[in-house]
Amino acid sequence: MRVWCPKECKDKTEFNVWGSKNNYADESSICRAAIHSGVIKDSEGGTFVISYNEDCHEYIGLDQNDVKSKTIVSDDEVKSKGGKVFHTYKVKDNCPNVKYGFASFLEENFTVKLKVPKNK
């Protein structure tokens, strides 16, 4: 699935990230995980791809790209977070100069756009 995130998400620490090395618990903040993995920059935001896989039995936290992720190692904790894992990938548009290429069509029609709530 293609996802778009706005810029300046990394400091939204109320949205947790569990895991690292591109294995994130499915209750992690997608935008912060993308910054953590390096597929987007916090100063720019952007579009990337996520994919889900079944069952990961542990998520190891790591400080990376100015985002601190958390560790989950017990099966009970993993199950409480949904038990599935997602991965983030950079978007590669093979036709960057073609305004209405297939990648542009996908971008305009099938991208989930996530919004970050404003601080109260």
MITORBA-783518 format. One record per residue: residue in one letter; x negated, y, z of N, C-alpha, C in turn. Coordinates in Angstrom, 1 decimal, decimal comma. Layout:
# residues N
R | residu | nxx | nyy | nzz | caxx | cayy | cazz | cxx | cyy | czz
R | A | X | Y | Z | X | Y | Z | X | Y | Z
...
END
This chain:
# residues 120
R | residu | nxx | nyy | nzz | caxx | cayy | cazz | cxx | cyy | czz
R | M | -0,8 | -1,2 | 0,0 | 0,0 | 0,0 | 0,0 | -0,9 | 1,2 | 0,0
R | R | -0,6 | 2,2 | -0,8 | -1,3 | 3,5 | -0,8 | -0,7 | 4,4 | 0,3
R | V | -1,6 | 5,0 | 1,0 | -1,2 | 5,9 | 2,1 | -1,9 | 7,3 | 1,9
R | W | -1,2 | 8,3 | 2,2 | -1,8 | 9,7 | 2,2 | -1,8 | 10,2 | 3,6
R | C | -2,9 | 10,8 | 4,1 | -2,9 | 11,4 | 5,4 | -3,4 | 12,8 | 5,3
R | P | -2,8 | 13,7 | 6,1 | -3,2 | 15,1 | 6,1 | -4,6 | 15,2 | 6,7
R | K | -5,2 | 16,4 | 6,6 | -6,5 | 16,6 | 7,2 | -6,3 | 16,9 | 8,7
R | E | -7,5 | 16,8 | 9,5 | -7,5 | 17,1 | 10,9 | -6,7 | 16,2 | 11,8
R | C | -6,9 | 14,9 | 11,6 | -6,2 | 13,9 | 12,4 | -7,0 | 13,3 | 13,5
R | K | -8,3 | 13,4 | 13,4 | -9,2 | 12,7 | 14,3 | -9,0 | 13,1 | 15,8
R | D | -8,7 | 14,3 | 16,0 | -8,6 | 14,7 | 17,4 | -7,2 | 14,5 | 18,0
R | K | -6,3 | 13,8 | 17,3 | -5,0 | 13,4 | 17,8 | -5,2 | 12,1 | 18,6
R | T | -5,8 | 12,3 | 19,8 | -6,2 | 11,1 | 20,6 | -5,0 | 10,4 | 21,2
R | E | -3,8 | 11,0 | 21,2 | -2,6 | 10,3 | 21,7 | -2,3 | 9,1 | 20,8
R | F | -2,9 | 9,1 | 19,6 | -2,7 | 8,0 | 18,6 | -3,9 | 7,1 | 18,6
R | N | -3,8 | 5,9 | 19,2 | -4,9 | 5,0 | 19,5 | -5,3 | 4,3 | 18,2
R | V | -6,6 | 3,8 | 18,3 | -7,2 | 2,9 | 17,2 | -7,8 | 1,8 | 18,0
R | W | -7,4 | 0,6 | 17,6 | -8,0 | -0,7 | 18,2 | -8,7 | -1,4 | 17,1
R | G | -10,0 | -1,6 | 17,3 | -10,8 | -2,4 | 16,3 | -11,8 | -1,6 | 15,6
R | S | -12,6 | -2,2 | 14,7 | -13,6 | -1,6 | 13,9 | -14,0 | -2,5 | 12,8
R | K | -15,0 | -2,1 | 12,1 | -15,6 | -2,9 | 10,9 | -14,4 | -3,3 | 10,0
R | N | -13,5 | -2,3 | 9,9 | -12,3 | -2,4 | 8,9 | -11,4 | -3,5 | 9,3
R | N | -11,3 | -3,9 | 10,6 | -10,3 | -4,8 | 11,1 | -9,6 | -4,0 | 12,3
R | Y | -8,4 | -3,5 | 12,0 | -7,7 | -2,7 | 12,9 | -6,3 | -3,3 | 13,3
R | A | -6,0 | -3,3 | 14,6 | -4,7 | -3,8 | 15,0 | -3,6 | -3,0 | 14,4
R | D | -2,5 | -3,7 | 14,0 | -1,4 | -3,1 | 13,3 | -0,7 | -2,0 | 14,0
R | E | -0,9 | -1,8 | 15,3 | -0,3 | -0,7 | 16,0 | -1,3 | 0,5 | 16,1
R | S | -2,4 | 0,4 | 15,4 | -3,4 | 1,5 | 15,4 | -2,9 | 2,7 | 14,5
R | S | -3,3 | 3,9 | 14,8 | -3,0 | 5,0 | 14,0 | -3,7 | 4,8 | 12,6
R | I | -2,9 | 4,7 | 11,6 | -3,4 | 4,4 | 10,2 | -4,4 | 5,6 | 9,8
R | C | -4,0 | 6,8 | 10,0 | -4,9 | 7,9 | 9,6 | -6,2 | 8,0 | 10,4
R | R | -6,1 | 7,8 | 11,7 | -7,3 | 7,8 | 12,5 | -8,2 | 6,6 | 12,1
R | A | -7,6 | 5,4 | 11,9 | -8,4 | 4,3 | 11,5 | -9,1 | 4,5 | 10,1
R | A | -8,4 | 5,2 | 9,2 | -9,1 | 5,5 | 7,9 | -10,3 | 6,4 | 8,1
R | I | -10,2 | 7,4 | 9,0 | -11,3 | 8,3 | 9,3 | -12,4 | 7,4 | 10,0
R | H | -12,0 | 6,6 | 10,9 | -13,0 | 5,7 | 11,6 | -13,7 | 4,9 | 10,7
R | S | -13,1 | 4,3 | 9,7 | -13,7 | 3,4 | 8,7 | -14,5 | 4,1 | 7,7
R | G | -14,2 | 5,4 | 7,5 | -15,0 | 6,2 | 6,5 | -14,3 | 6,3 | 5,2
R | V | -13,1 | 5,8 | 5,0 | -12,5 | 5,9 | 3,7 | -11,9 | 7,3 | 3,4
R | I | -11,6 | 8,1 | 4,4 | -11,3 | 9,5 | 4,2 | -12,1 | 10,3 | 5,2
R | K | -12,2 | 11,6 | 4,9 | -12,9 | 12,6 | 5,8 | -11,8 | 13,3 | 6,6
R | D | -12,1 | 13,6 | 7,9 | -11,1 | 14,3 | 8,7 | -10,9 | 15,7 | 8,1
R | S | -11,9 | 16,3 | 7,6 | -11,8 | 17,7 | 7,1 | -11,0 | 17,8 | 5,8
R | E | -10,8 | 16,7 | 5,1 | -10,1 | 16,7 | 3,8 | -8,8 | 15,9 | 3,8
R | G | -8,6 | 14,9 | 4,7 | -7,5 | 14,0 | 4,5 | -7,6 | 13,2 | 3,2
R | G | -6,5 | 12,7 | 2,8 | -6,6 | 12,0 | 1,4 | -5,8 | 10,8 | 1,3
R | T | -6,0 | 10,1 | 0,2 | -5,2 | 8,9 | -0,2 | -6,2 | 7,7 | -0,1
R | F | -5,7 | 6,6 | 0,4 | -6,4 | 5,4 | 0,5 | -5,4 | 4,2 | 0,4
R | V | -6,0 | 3,0 | 0,5 | -5,1 | 1,8 | 0,4 | -5,3 | 1,0 | 1,7
R | I | -4,2 | 0,5 | 2,2 | -4,3 | -0,5 | 3,3 | -3,7 | -1,8 | 2,9
R | S | -4,2 | -2,9 | 3,5 | -3,7 | -4,2 | 3,2 | -3,6 | -4,9 | 4,6
R | Y | -2,6 | -5,7 | 4,8 | -2,4 | -6,4 | 6,0 | -2,7 | -7,9 | 5,8
R | N | -3,3 | -8,5 | 6,9 | -3,6 | -9,9 | 6,9 | -3,0 | -10,5 | 8,2
R | E | -2,9 | -11,7 | 8,3 | -2,4 | -12,4 | 9,5 | -3,4 | -12,5 | 10,6
R | D | -2,9 | -12,5 | 11,8 | -3,7 | -12,8 | 13,0 | -5,2 | -12,5 | 13,0
R | C | -5,5 | -11,7 | 13,9 | -6,9 | -11,4 | 14,3 | -7,0 | -11,7 | 15,8
R | H | -8,0 | -12,4 | 16,2 | -8,0 | -12,8 | 17,6 | -8,7 | -11,8 | 18,5
R | E | -9,5 | -10,9 | 18,0 | -10,1 | -9,8 | 18,8 | -10,4 | -8,6 | 17,9
R | Y | -10,4 | -7,5 | 18,6 | -10,7 | -6,2 | 17,9 | -11,8 | -5,6 | 18,8
R | I | -12,9 | -5,3 | 18,2 | -14,0 | -4,7 | 19,0 | -14,0 | -3,2 | 18,7
R | G | -14,0 | -2,4 | 19,8 | -14,0 | -1,0 | 19,7 | -15,4 | -0,5 | 19,4
R | L | -15,4 | 0,7 | 18,8 | -16,7 | 1,3 | 18,3 | -16,5 | 2,8 | 18,1
R | D | -17,5 | 3,6 | 18,5 | -17,5 | 5,0 | 18,2 | -18,1 | 5,2 | 16,8
R | Q | -17,3 | 5,7 | 15,9 | -17,7 | 5,9 | 14,5 | -17,0 | 7,0 | 13,8
R | N | -17,7 | 7,9 | 13,1 | -17,1 | 9,0 | 12,4 | -16,3 | 9,9 | 13,3
R | D | -16,8 | 10,1 | 14,5 | -16,2 | 10,9 | 15,6 | -14,8 | 10,4 | 16,0
R | V | -14,5 | 9,2 | 15,8 | -13,3 | 8,5 | 16,4 | -13,7 | 7,3 | 17,2
R | K | -13,2 | 7,3 | 18,4 | -13,5 | 6,2 | 19,3 | -12,4 | 5,2 | 19,3
R | S | -12,7 | 3,9 | 18,9 | -11,7 | 2,9 | 18,9 | -11,8 | 2,0 | 20,1
R | K | -10,7 | 1,3 | 20,4 | -10,6 | 0,5 | 21,6 | -10,8 | -1,0 | 21,3
R | T | -11,2 | -1,7 | 22,3 | -11,4 | -3,2 | 22,2 | -10,2 | -3,9 | 22,8
R | I | -9,8 | -5,0 | 22,1 | -8,9 | -6,0 | 22,6 | -9,5 | -7,3 | 22,4
R | V | -9,6 | -8,1 | 23,4 | -10,2 | -9,4 | 23,3 | -9,3 | -10,6 | 23,8
R | S | -8,3 | -10,3 | 24,6 | -7,4 | -11,4 | 25,0 | -6,3 | -11,6 | 24,1
R | D | -5,9 | -12,9 | 23,9 | -4,8 | -13,2 | 23,0 | -3,5 | -12,5 | 23,4
R | D | -3,2 | -12,3 | 24,8 | -2,0 | -11,6 | 25,2 | -2,0 | -10,2 | 24,8
R | E | -3,2 | -9,5 | 24,9 | -3,2 | -8,1 | 24,4 | -3,0 | -8,0 | 22,9
R | V | -3,7 | -8,9 | 22,2 | -3,5 | -8,9 | 20,7 | -2,1 | -9,1 | 20,3
R | K | -1,4 | -10,1 | 21,0 | 0,0 | -10,3 | 20,7 | 0,9 | -9,1 | 21,0
R | S | 0,5 | -8,4 | 22,0 | 1,3 | -7,2 | 22,4 | 1,1 | -6,1 | 21,4
R | K | 0,1 | -6,1 | 20,6 | -0,2 | -5,1 | 19,5 | 0,3 | -5,6 | 18,2
R | G | 1,0 | -6,8 | 18,1 | 1,6 | -7,2 | 16,9 | 0,8 | -8,4 | 16,3
R | G | -0,5 | -8,6 | 16,6 | -1,2 | -9,7 | 16,2 | -1,7 | -9,7 | 14,8
R | K | -1,3 | -8,7 | 14,0 | -1,8 | -8,6 | 12,6 | -2,9 | -7,6 | 12,5
R | V | -3,6 | -7,7 | 11,4 | -4,8 | -6,8 | 11,2 | -4,6 | -6,1 | 9,9
R | F | -5,0 | -4,8 | 9,8 | -5,0 | -4,1 | 8,5 | -6,4 | -3,6 | 8,2
R | H | -6,6 | -3,5 | 6,9 | -7,9 | -3,0 | 6,4 | -7,7 | -1,8 | 5,5
R | T | -8,6 | -0,9 | 5,5 | -8,5 | 0,3 | 4,7 | -9,5 | 0,3 | 3,5
R | Y | -9,2 | 0,8 | 2,4 | -10,0 | 0,9 | 1,2 | -9,9 | 2,2 | 0,5
R | K | -11,0 | 2,6 | 0,0 | -11,0 | 3,9 | -0,8 | -10,2 | 3,6 | -2,1
R | V | -9,6 | 4,7 | -2,6 | -8,8 | 4,7 | -3,9 | -9,8 | 5,0 | -5,0
R | K | -9,8 | 4,1 | -6,0 | -10,6 | 4,4 | -7,2 | -9,7 | 4,6 | -8,4
R | D | -9,7 | 5,8 | -8,9 | -8,9 | 6,1 | -10,0 | -9,8 | 6,0 | -11,2
R | N | -9,5 | 5,0 | -12,1 | -10,4 | 4,8 | -13,3 | -10,2 | 5,8 | -14,3
R | C | -9,2 | 6,6 | -14,2 | -8,9 | 7,6 | -15,3 | -8,7 | 9,0 | -14,6
R | P | -9,7 | 9,6 | -14,0 | -9,6 | 10,8 | -13,2 | -9,2 | 12,0 | -14,1
R | N | -9,5 | 12,0 | -15,4 | -9,1 | 13,1 | -16,2 | -7,8 | 13,0 | -17,0
R | V | -7,1 | 11,8 | -16,7 | -5,8 | 11,6 | -17,4 | -4,7 | 12,0 | -16,4
R | K | -4,0 | 13,1 | -16,6 | -3,1 | 13,6 | -15,7 | -2,0 | 12,6 | -15,4
R | Y | -1,5 | 11,8 | -16,4 | -0,4 | 10,9 | -16,2 | -0,8 | 9,5 | -16,4
R | G | -2,0 | 9,1 | -16,0 | -2,5 | 7,7 | -16,0 | -1,7 | 6,9 | -15,0
R | F | -1,9 | 5,6 | -15,0 | -1,2 | 4,7 | -14,1 | -1,5 | 5,0 | -12,6
R | A | -2,7 | 5,4 | -12,3 | -3,1 | 5,7 | -10,9 | -2,3 | 7,0 | -10,5
R | S | -2,2 | 7,9 | -11,4 | -1,4 | 9,2 | -11,1 | 0,0 | 8,8 | -10,9
R | F | 0,6 | 7,9 | -11,7 | 2,0 | 7,5 | -11,5 | 2,2 | 6,9 | -10,2
R | L | 1,3 | 6,0 | -9,8 | 1,4 | 5,4 | -8,4 | 1,3 | 6,4 | -7,3
R | E | 0,3 | 7,4 | -7,5 | 0,2 | 8,4 | -6,5 | 1,4 | 9,2 | -6,3
R | E | 2,1 | 9,6 | -7,4 | 3,3 | 10,4 | -7,3 | 4,5 | 9,6 | -6,8
R | N | 4,6 | 8,3 | -7,1 | 5,8 | 7,6 | -6,9 | 5,8 | 6,6 | -5,8
R | F | 4,6 | 6,1 | -5,4 | 4,6 | 5,0 | -4,5 | 3,6 | 5,2 | -3,3
R | T | 3,3 | 6,4 | -3,0 | 2,4 | 6,7 | -1,9 | 3,2 | 7,1 | -0,7
R | V | 2,9 | 6,4 | 0,5 | 3,5 | 6,7 | 1,7 | 2,8 | 7,9 | 2,3
R | K | 3,5 | 9,0 | 2,5 | 2,9 | 10,2 | 3,1 | 3,2 | 10,3 | 4,5
R | L | 2,1 | 10,3 | 5,3 | 2,2 | 10,3 | 6,8 | 2,0 | 11,7 | 7,3
R | K | 2,8 | 12,1 | 8,2 | 2,7 | 13,5 | 8,8 | 2,2 | 13,4 | 10,2
R | V | 1,4 | 14,3 | 10,7 | 0,9 | 14,3 | 12,0 | 1,7 | 15,3 | 12,8
R | P | 2,4 | 14,9 | 13,9 | 3,2 | 15,8 | 14,7 | 2,3 | 17,0 | 15,2
R | K | 2,9 | 18,1 | 15,3 | 2,2 | 19,3 | 15,8 | 2,1 | 19,1 | 17,4
R | N | 1,0 | 19,7 | 17,9 | 0,9 | 19,7 | 19,4 | 2,0 | 20,5 | 20,0
R | K | 2,4 | 20,0 | 21,2 | 3,5 | 20,7 | 21,9 | 3,0 | 21,9 | 22,6
END
